[in-house]
Amino acid sequence: MNDPNGPFYHNGVYHLFYQDHLCLNNSGVGIGPVWAHVASRDLAHWTRLGVALWNDRWYDERAVFTGSVTVVDNVPYIVYPGLCDPKTQPPCTSSGATYSLARPANLSDPLLRHWEKLGPILNGTADDPTTAWTSAATDGFRLLGNSGAAGQKSKSQAPMFGSPAFTTGWRLIGDSHFPAGECPSLFPLPPLTHPAAGAELNGLPTHVYKYGAGRADWYILGNYKDSTSFADVGSWNQTAGVTFDKRRIDRGNVYASKDFWCPRTKRRIIWGWATTVPASQTLPREVRYNPTLKQLEFKPVGELDLLHAPQPLAHLDGPLMLAPNSTHVFFQGGNGDGNASDVSITLAMPSKATRFTVRVLGGGKGDEGSMSAHIDYTPPTNRSTAVYTVPVGIDYSPKPHTDHGATGDTLQLLSSERTLTLRVFTDRTVVEVYYQGGRVALTAGAYRGARSRGQISFSASGAEPVNVLNATAWKMNSIWVNDTDM
């Protein structure tokens, strides 16, 4: 499952498309990529619905690439880039790319199994159109794309396109103020992690711009304002007191993420392409803005608890005093139940420098192929410092011959905080770690070929015991269901 495409919510159902590169035509020859389709009613259990968009028209015969969905008057429309062959198709321009439109063939089907193509709306484009937004200033629709569209002046900036009616009349407005990149997205500031007041409230950005570059996903916070003229791209400026630098969404194996706004739950939700072997989608994450730390947070959605087995694999009401340079086996494993697990841990802030580690996929011969999430905590030298940082990361044991994605980041902490939280998901393909409720999210490919017994353990190294306040490990059941069971 490669790049996610056009996630959206419609009439009680969540939809996610993804690029399928493994399709074969009637002669058994590989074609694609095409758009495959999965759907869910609860963001936890999903059903496969086959291919939604084949590359079967002149304007998309070479590929159906990453696009987005915009719901207009309760009708979801896909805008996707099709790749055509300039050598054989006269309507195809030299760029070989079109933006084309599709809509459900039967709106009464809640799963929207079948889609009909309405044809190109723009020729001579590049790829990766965003979800469109309506502009009160221009009384129309706008979207961004990746660079390379005909008529662009700068390939370093994302082109902006506009239409007065969405299904027709699209044209290039011009180069936007946003850096070019794959799978871009521009959306209003998401809900806050906690109420803002005073200086925090006065200094809030208005928008988030997200894009992929250098095989990494980035976001920038700023103030965007539409122009009153349809022919103008509007303004994009720094928010006072908030960095205008790009920041990583996930420093692990994640790229080409896609997001959407759920009107029912009032959440911005994002998926990423976990560039592991095999490729997969990350867990859906809720995007929030922390007005104190002035950063986005990416928290696994609460619906994932629906996948928990009836009883936990292990549970600690706490506290557990973990001696220095010791290991506590939290779940012994043996039957592989811990190989697909969700582990949550809360510990008290140590008073001295400490490395705390959660190891998963352990218990194999020589503990071969286990993975661990760590936090290298050092208390601030001055408690009057409002914000300080500590390193966090994912490691392999033993270290593989090639880097599977071992990765690290820096976690921001408030001097007023007294606890640390980690949440570790694994399914033997991908390990996802969330620190402090999603303040840092890291993704890494699991150690292939490991003979894991599913053991889960904690360890600490430092000058004093670590107080583990509580911990729970759950076996995670399969996400897949039949469409009749949804």
DRENKEKE-106652 format. One record per residue: x, y, z of N, C-alpha, C in turn; residue in one letter. Coordinates in steps of 0.1 Angstrom, whole numbers, plus 2048, in hexadecimal, padded with zeros to 3 digits. Layout:
BEGIN
XYZXYZXYZA
...
//
This chain:
BEGIN
8097F480080080080080980C800M
80A8137F481381F7F380B82B7F6N
80F8367F08098437F47FA8437F7D
7F68498027E884A8057E28557FBP
7D58537F87CF85C7EF7C18607F4N
7BE86D7F37B18737F57A986D800G
7AE86D80D7A586881879A87281AP
78E86D81D78387682077886F828F
76F87682D76487183575787582EY
74E86B82C74186E82573686582AH
72C86B82F72086383372385883CN
72B85A84672D85085073984684DG
74084884274A83F83E75784683BV
76284184077084683D77583F830Y
77B84682778084081B78F84481AH
79783A8157A583C8137A9835806L
7AF83C7FD7B58367F17C48357F2F
7CA82C7EB7D982B7EB7DD8267DEY
7EA8297DA7F08257CE7F38167CEQ
7ED80F7C57F08017C47F97FF7B7D
8057FA7BA80F7F87AF8107EA7ABH
8077E17B08097D37AE7FD7CD7A5L
7F67D679E7EB7D17967F07CC789C
7E97C27837EC7BC7767E07BE76DL
7E47C07607D97C07567D57B2752N
7CC7B17487C77A47447D179B73EN
7DC7A173A7E77997357F279573FS
7EF79974C7F87967578047A0757G
8037AB75080E7B575080B7BF75BV
8157C37628147CD76C8107DB767G
8067E176D8027EF7698017F7776I
7FF8047747FC80C780806817781G
80681E78C7FD81B7977EF81F795P
7E681879C7D781B79C7D381E7AAV
7C78227AB7C18267B97B981A7BEW
7BE8147C97B780A7D07AF8117DCA
7A580B7E179B8117EA7988097F6H
79980F80279580880E78B812815V
78280D81E778815825776810833A
77281983C77081584A76481E84FS
75D81885975382086075982686ER
76482087276982487F778828880D
77E82987578D82C87479582187AL
79081587D79780A8827967FE87AA
78A7FA8767877EE86E7847F385FH
78C7EC85678B7F08487887E583FW
7827E883477F7DE82A7857E281CT
78A7D88157907DB8087857DB7FDR
7857E67F577B7E87EB7807E77DDL
78C7E27DB7927E07CE7977ED7C8G
7987EE7BB79E7F97B47928037B1V
7948107B578A81A7B278D8217A5A
79A8237A179E82A7957A882278EL
7A581D7827AF8167797B5820770W
7C081D76A7C68267607C2821752N
7B582474F7AF81F7437AA82A739D
7AF83673A7AB8417317B884672BR
7B684E7207C285371A7CA85D723W
7C286372C7C986D7357CF867742Y
7CD85A7447D38547507D984674DD
7DC8437407DF83673C7ED831742E
7F583B74580283774B80283675AR
7FA83D7617F983D76F7EE845775A
7E88417807DF84A7887E784D795V
7EB8597957F485D7A17EC8637ACF
7F48697B67EE86D7C27E58797C0T
7D98797C57CF8847C57C88867D2G
7BD88D7D17B68917DD7A78907DAS
79F8917E57908917E478B89E7EAV
7828A47E377B8B07E976C8AD7E8T
7658AF7F47578AC7F47508BA7F1V
7488BA7E67418C67E27328C37E2V
72A8CA7EA71C8C87EA7198B97EDD
7208B37F771F8A57FB72389B7F1N
72989F7E672E8967DC73D8967DCV
74488A7DF75288A7DF7588897D1P
7618927CD7678927C077688F7C2Y
77B8867BA78A8837BA79088C7AFI
79A8937B37A389A7A97B08927A9V
7B488C79E7C088479E7C8887792Y
7D68867937DE8887877E087B77FP
7DB87B7737DD87076A7EA872761G
7F186875F7FD8697567F9863748L
7FA86B73E7F7867730804866728C
80486171C80F85F71481086A709D
81887470A81987F70081C87A6F2P
82286E6F18268696E481B8636DCK
81185E6E38068576DC7F885E6DDT
7F78686E67EA86E6E87EB87D6E6Q
7E68826DA7E78916D77E189A6E2P
7D68966E97D289F6F47DB8A0700P
7E48967017EE89670C7F98A070AC
7FC8A97138068B37128148AD715T
81E8B571382B8B171582E8AC723S
8278B272D8298AE73B8248A073DS
81B89C73581588E73780C88D743G
8078987487FF8987547F28A0753A
7E889A7587DB8A17597D58A1767T
7CD8AB76A7C58A97767B78A5771Y
7B289A7767A689477179C89277DS
78F89177A78589178477D884784L
77987F79077187379176787579DA
75C86E79C75286F7A774C8617A8R
74585F7B473F8527B673484F7ABP
7348437A672A83F79C71C83D7A3A
71C83A7B070F8387B771083E7C5N
70B84A7C770C8507D47048497DEL
6FA8417DA6F283A7E46FA82E7EBS
70582A7E570D8207EA7168267F5D
71482280271C82980C72B82780CP
72F81C80573D81980474381E7F7L
73B8247EF74082B7E274A8227DBL
7458167D874E80C7D275380F7C4R
74A8167BC74D8187AE74E8277ABH
75782B7A375A83979F75983B790W
75484678C75484977E75D85577BE
76485477076D85F76C76586A764K
76887676776288276076B888756L
77888375678288874C78A893752G
79489874A79E8A274E7978B0751P
79C8B675B7988C475E7A48CE75CI
7B08C975B7BC8D17587C68C8751L
7CC8CD7477D68C67407E38CD742N
7EF8C67407FC8CC7427FF8D0750G
7FA8C77597FD8C97678098C076CT
80B8BF7798158B677E80D8AC786A
8108A979380889F79A8048A57A8D
7FE89D7B07FB8A07BE7F28AC7C1D
7E68AD7BB7DD8B87BE7D88B67CDP
7D68C17D47D18C17E17C28C07E1T
7BC8BE7ED7AE8C07EF7AB8CF7ECT
7A08D27E579D8E07E27978E67EEA
7988F37EF7918FB7F978A9067F2W
77F90A7F97779167F477D9227FAT
77C92D7F278193A7F57769447F6S
77394980176895380276C9607FBA
77A9627FA77E96E7F377C96D7E4A
77D9617DF77C9607D076F9597CBT
7679547D575B94D7D275E9417C8D
7689397CB76B92E7C27749247CAG
77A91B7C27829117C87919137C4F
79A90E7CD7A890E7CA7AE9017CFR
7B98FE7C87C18F27CD7D08F47C9L
7D98ED7CF7E78EE7CC7EB8E17C6L
7F68E17BE7FC8D57B880B8D57BAG
8118CA7B58208CA7B58258D27A9N
8328D57A98378DE79F8388D7792S
8398DF78783B8DA77A82F8DC771G
8258E47758198E676D81D8F0762A
8168EF7568198F874B81590674FA
81E91074D81B91E75082192275DG
82791976582D91D77183A92476EQ
83D92E77784A93677685593077EK
85192978985B924792858915796S
86190C79485F8FE7988618FC7A7K
8669067AE8689057BC85B9087C4S
85190D7BD8449107C48399077BFQ
8309057C98248FD7C581A9057BDA
8159007B180C9087A97FE9087B0P
7F79137AF7E99147B47E09157A8M
7D590D7A97CB90C79E7BD9117A4F
7B591679C7A891B7A179D918797G
79091779C78491579477991C79BS
77092179376492879975991D79DP
75A91179774F9087997538F979CA
75F8F779E7668EA7A27668E0796F
75B8DD79075B8D27867608D8778T
7608E57777658EB76A76C8F776DT
7738FD76377990A76478690B76BG
78D8FF76D79A9007747A590676CW
7AD90E7727B991476B7C4917775R
7D09197707DB91C7787DA92B77DL
7DA92D78A7DA93B78F7E994078FI
7F293879380093C79380893479EG
81493879F81D9327A98199377B7D
81692E7C08139317CE81F9367D6S
81D9397E382893C7EB82D9307F2H
8289247EF82C9187F68369107EFF
84090A7F684A9027EF8448F67E8P
8498F27DC8448E77D58488DA7DCA
8408D07DB8438C37E18388B97DEG
83A8AD7E18308A37DE8258A37E9E
81989F7E480E89E7ED80C8AA7F6C
80B8B67F080A8C27F97FC8C37FFP
7FA8CB8097ED8CD80F7EE8DA816S
7E38E28157E28EF81C7D58EE824L
7D58EF8317C98EE8397C98F8845F
7BD8FB84A7BD9058557C38FE862P
7C890786B7CE9028777C48F887EL
7C98EC8817C18E18877BD8E5895P
7B48DD89C7B08E08A97BC8E08B3P
7BB8E78BE7C68E98C77C78DD8D1L
7D38DB8D67D48D08E07CE8D58EET
7CD8E28F07C78E78FC7C38F68F9H
7BA8FB9007B59098FD7C19138FEP
7C191C8F57CB9278F57C59338FBA
7CE93B9007CA9489067D5952905A
7D295E9067DD9699077E59698FAG
7F29698FD7FC96A8F27FB95E8E8A
7F89528EE7F69468E57EB9488DBE
7E094D8E07D494F8D77D79598CDL
7DE9648D07E196F8C77EB96A8BCN
7F39608BF7FE95C8B67FB94F8AFG
7EF94C8AD7EC93F8A67EE941897L
7F49378907F49378827E693487CP
7E49378707D793586A7D7928862T
7E292385D7E39188547EF90F855H
7EE9038507F98FA84F7FB8F6841V
8088F783C80B8F282F8148E6831Y
8108DB82A8178CE82B81B8CA81DK
8288C481C82C8BF80F8388B5812Y
83B8AD8078458A48088518A87FFG
85D8A78058698AA7FD8758A3804A
87E89E7FB88A89680088688A808G
87B883803876877809872879818R
86E88581B86988882885D891827A
85489083284889983284B8A583CD
8478B18378498BD83E83C8C5840W
83C8CD84B8318D784C8378E5850Y
8308EF84C8338FD84F827904854I
82890B85F81D91386581E921861L
81392785E81393585A80593B858G
8049478537F794E8517F594F842N
7EA94883E7E69498307D995182EY
7D89598247CC9618217CA961812K
7BD95D80E7BA95E8007B996C7FBD
7BC96D7EF7BA97A7E87AC97D7E5S
7A898A7E479B98D7DF79A98C7D0T
7A598A7C97A69887BB7A89797B7S
79F9747AF7A19667AB7AE9637A4F
7B496D79E7C096C7977CD96D7A0A
7CB96E7AD7D696F7B67D79637BFD
7E39607C37E59547CC7E49567DBV
7E19637DF7E09667ED7ED9687F3G
7EE9698017FA96C8087FD960812S
80995E81580E95481E81A95A826W
81795D83382196483B82395D849N
82F96084F83295A85B82995F866Q
82695686F81F95A87C82995F886T
82696B88C82F9708968329668A1A
83E9648A484295B8AF84294C8ACG
83E94989F83E93B89B848939890V
85092F89185A92D88685492A879T
85A93086E85592E86085D923859F
86691C86186E91185B86590585AD
8698FC8508628F084E8668E685AK
85D8DD85D85F8D486885A8C6864R
8618BC86885D8AE8648508A986BR
8488A286483C89C86A84088F871I
84988886B84D87B87185B87986CD
86587787587387687087686786DR
86D85F86C86F85186886C84E85AG
86784285786483E84A856842845N
85484F84484785484084885E835V
84085D82B84086782083286881AY
83087381282587580A818873812A
81787981D80A8788257FF88081FS
7F387B8237E688281E7DD88482AK
7D688F82A7CE8938367C0896831D
7B689783B7A989C8387A28A1844F
7988A98437908AE84E7848A684FW
7818A085C77589985E76B8A2864C
7608A585D7568AF86374E8A986FP
74D89C87074589687B74D898888R
75A89588876189589476A8A1896T
7698AA88C7718B788D7808B488FK
7858AB8877948A788879A8A887AR
7A78AC87A7B08AA86F7B789D871R
7B68948677BC8878687C688585CI
7D187F85F7DC87D8557E186F855I
7E386A8497EA85D8467F786083FW
80185784280D85883B81084B834G
81984C82981E84082382A83B82BW
82983083183482A83883D82382EA
84882982B85182482085A819825T
85380F82A85A80382F8597F8825T
85E7EC82885D7E181F8567D5826V
8497D28238417D881883C7E681CP
8387EE8138327FB8158257F981CA
82180382481480382A81081182DS
8048138347FF820838802820847Q
80682C84C80682E85A7F982E860T
7F882D86E7EB82F8757E683D872L
7D983E8727D384B8717D685487DP
7DA86087B7DE8698867D6876886R
7D287A8927CB8868937D5892894E
7D389C88C7DD8A788C7D78B2895V
7DF8B789F7DB8C28A87E78CC8A9R
7E48D88AE7EE8E28AF7F08E58BEY
7FC8E58C28008E88D08038F78D1N
7FB9008D67FE90E8D68099128DFP
80C90A8E981790D8F282590A8EBT
8258FE8E58328FA8DF8338FF8D0L
8289048CB8279098BD82B8FE8B3K
8258F38B48288E88AB81C8DF8A9Q
81C8D789E8118CE89C8148C18A4L
8098BA8A880B8AD8AE8038A38A6E
8078978A680188C89E7FE8808A7F
7F28808AB7ED8768B57E686A8AEK
7E985E8B17E18538AB7D28548AFP
7C98528A67BB8558A87B684B8B3V
7AC84F8BB7A78478C67A083B8C2G
79B83B8B679482F8B179D8238B0E
7AA8248B07B38198AF7B180F8BBL
7AB8158C67A980C8D279E8018CFD
7968038C478D7F98C07937EC8BBL
7A07ED8B87A77E18B37AD7D98BFL
7AC7DE8CB7B27D78D67AB7C98D9H
7B27BF8DC7AC7B38E17A47B58EEA
79B7AC8F17937AE8FD79B7B090AP
7A67AA90C7AE7AB9187BC7AF914Q
7C37B891C7D07BC9197DA7B091AP
7E57B19127F07A79147F77A9921L
7F87B59267FE7B89337F97C6937A
7F97C89447F47D494A7FB7D7957H
7FF7E49598057E89657FE7F496AL
7F77F39767F17FE97C7FB807982D
80780198581380998981280B998G
81C81299E82881599683280A997P
83B80A98D84680098C85380898CL
85B80699786880C998873804990M
87780998588080197C88E805980L
8967FC9858A37FE98A8AC80397EA
8B680B9818C080F9778C6803970P
8C88049638CF7FA95B8C87EC95DN
8BB7EC95D8B37E095E8A97DF953S
8A37D39518997D194788D7CA94ET
8817CE94B8757C895086D7C2944H
86B7B59448637AF9398557B193DV
84E7B99358407BD9378377B2932F
83A7AD9268327A292083C79891BF
83B78B91F84578191C84477D90DQ
83877E9078377798F983776A8F9G
83A7658ED83B7568EB8327528E0G
8267578DF81D7538D581B75D8CAN
8237688CA8237728C081877D8C2G
81077C8CD8057868CF80B7948D0D
8177968D581D7A38D68227A98C9G
8227A18BF8277A68B281E7B08ABN
8127B08AF8087BB8AA8027C18B7A
8087CB8BC8057D08C98047DF8CAS
7FE7E48D47FD7F28D88027F38E6D
80D7FA8E98127FB8F681380A8FAV
80D80D90680C81A90B81381A919S
81C82491B82482592782483492CI
82283693982484393F82E84194AT
83884A94B84284A95584485895BL
84885896784B86596E85886B968A
85887896786587E96387087B96CM
87B87596788687297088D87F974P
89487E97F89B88A9848A988B980S
8AE8809798BB87F9748BB879966K
8C687B95F8C78769518C4867950A
8BB8649478B78569468B3852938T
8B68469338B18419278A683792AR
89A83992688F82F92788C82991AF
88A81C91988881590D87D80B90ET
87580B90386A80190286E7F88F6V
8707EC8F88747E28EE8687DA8EAR
8667D88DD85B7D08D78617C68CDV
8597BC8C985E7B28C086A7AA8C6L
86A7A98D38767A28D98737948DCG
87D78D8E287C7808E68807758DCG
8857798D188A7708C789876A8CBG
89E7628C38AB75C8C68B57688C7K
8BA7698D38C37748D68BD7828D5G
8AF7828D68A778E8D58A97948C7D
8AB78C8BD8AE7908B08A37988AAE
8A67A48A589C7AB89D8927B38A5G
8957B68B288B7BE8B988D7CC8B6S
8837D48BA8847E38B88817EA8C5M
8867F68C68847FD8D388280C8D0S
8798118D98778208D987D8258E6A
8858308E488B8358F08898448F2H
88B8488FE88C85690189885990AI
8A08629068AC86690D8A9872915D
8A487092189F87B9298AA881932Y
8AC88E9318B58969398AD8A293FT
8AB8A394C8A38AE9518A98BB94EP
8A18C694D8A68D394A8AF8D8955P
8BA8DF9528C38E595C8BC8F0963T
8B28F695D8AC90296389D900962N
8968FD96D8878FA96C87F907968R
88691296887E91E96387D91E954S
88591694E88491593F87790E93BT
86F915934861910931861904928A
86A90391E86A8F89158798F3914V
87A8E69148878DF9118858D3908Y
8908CE90388F8C38FA8978B78FET
8928AB8FA89A89E8FC8998968F0V
8A488E8ED8A48858E289B8798E4P
8958748D988D8688D98908618CCV
88D8548CB89084D8BF88C83E8BFG
88E8378B388B8298B18988238ADI
89B8178B38A78108B18A48018AED
8AE7FA8A88AE7EC8A68B87E58AEY
8B47D88B28BE7D08B98BD7C28B4S
8C87BD8AE8D47C48AB8D37CD89FP
8DC7D689E8DB7E08928DC7D8885K
8D37DB87C8D37D386F8DF7D8866P
8E27D085C8EC7D48538E97E084BH
8DC7E28488D87EE8418CD7F584AT
8CC8028498C380A8518B580784DD
8AD80185589F7FF85289680B856H
89C81585C89482085F89682586EG
8A08208758A38258828A4834882A
89E83B88B89B84988989A850896T
89C85D89689B8648A38958728A1G
8918798AC88C8868AB88E88D8B8D
88A8998BA88B8A18C687D8A48CBT
87B8A08D886E8A28DE86E8AF8E7L
8648B88E58638C48ED85B8C08FAQ
8608C59058598C39128578D0919L
84D8D192184B8DD9298508DA937L
8568E493D85C8E294B8518DF955S
8458E29528398DF95B8358D195AS
8398C99508358BC94E83C8B3958E
8358A895D83B89F96783B891962R
83588E957835880952839880943T
83E87493F84187193183886692CL
83486692082B85C91A83185790DT
83084A90B8348448FE82983A8FAL
8268398ED81D82F8E88248298DCR
82481C8DC82B8148D282280B8CBV
82080C8BE8188028B68227FA8ADF
81F7ED8AC8277E58A381E7DA89DT
8217D789081A7CB88A8247C3882D
8317C388683C7BC87F83F7C1872R
8387CB86D83C7D28608417E0864T
8397E786C83C7F586F83B7F687EV
8447FE884843803892841812892V
83781689983482489A8348288A9E
83B8328AC83D8378BA8388458BBV
8308488C682B8558C882F8598D6Y
8368658D783B86A8E48328768E8Y
82E8768F58278818FB81A8848F3Q
8138798F080687B8E980787F8DAG
81287C8D48138808C681B88C8C3G
8228918CE82A89D8CC83689A8C3R
83A88D8C38448888B983E87A8B5V
83E8788A883A86B8A284586689AA
84985989C85485389484F84588FL
85384388284F83687C85B82F876T
85C82287886881B87286380D86EA
8698088648667FB85F86C7F0868G
8637E686B8687DC8748737D486EA
87B7CD8778867C58738817B986CY
8837B885F87E7AD8578867A085AR
87F79585B88578885D88778586CG
88378E87588578C88387C781888A
88277989187A76E8978757728A5R
86C77B8A48677818B185C7788B7S
85D7788C58537718CD84877C8D2R
84A7888CE8417928D28437988E0G
84F7968E685279B8F38527AA8F4Q
84D7AF8FF84D7BE9018547C090EI
85E7CA90E8657CC91B8697DB91CS
86C7DF9298707EC92C87F7EB931F
8877F592F8947F6935897804938S
8A18069418A58139458B4813948A
8BA81E9448C98209488CB82E94DS
8D082F9588D383C95E8D783A96DG
8D78459748DC8459828D184298CA
8C58429888BA8409928AF83798CE
8A683199489B82998F891832987P
88A82C97E88083397687282E97BV
86A83897E85C835983852833978N
84F82797484582496A837825970V
83082F96D82383197481882796FL
81782596280E81B95D81281794FN
80D80B94B81080693E8067FB93AA
8027FB92E7F97F19297FE7ED91BT
7FD7E09188007DA90B7F47D3906A
7EF7D68FA7E47CF8F47E87C88E7W
7E27BC8E57E37B68D87D97BD8CFK
7DE7C08C37D67C78B97D07BD8AFM
7C37BD8AD7BC7B48A47BD7BA896N
7BA7B288C7BB7B687E7B17C187BS
7B67CA8727AD7D586E7A37D1863I
7A57C585D79D7C28517907BB854W
7857BF84E7787B984F7727B9841V
7687B183F7607B08337577BC832N
7537C082674B7CC82573D7CA82BD
7397BD82C72C7BA83272C7BC842T
7397BC84773A7BD85673C7CB85AD
73D7D585173F7E28557337E985CM
//
